[in-house]
């Protein structure tokens, strides 16, 4: 009888946790997608900034040597 009682107690604790995990699954995936997209945009912006800085430095080096 005690084993059945512990099984029911475990089941009673597991079901709400499982339902919360299922309900929060899409939220978690959405957050991860948003963070990933933000990092991608940040990386592309840094690439353009680096290209601009590199072109500016190359231009200033060429201007000094003339």
Buried (B, 14 or more C-beta within 10 A) or exposed (E): EEEEEEEEEEEEEEEEEEEEEEEEEEEEEEEEEEEEEEEEEEEEEEEEEEEEEEEEEEEEEEEEEE
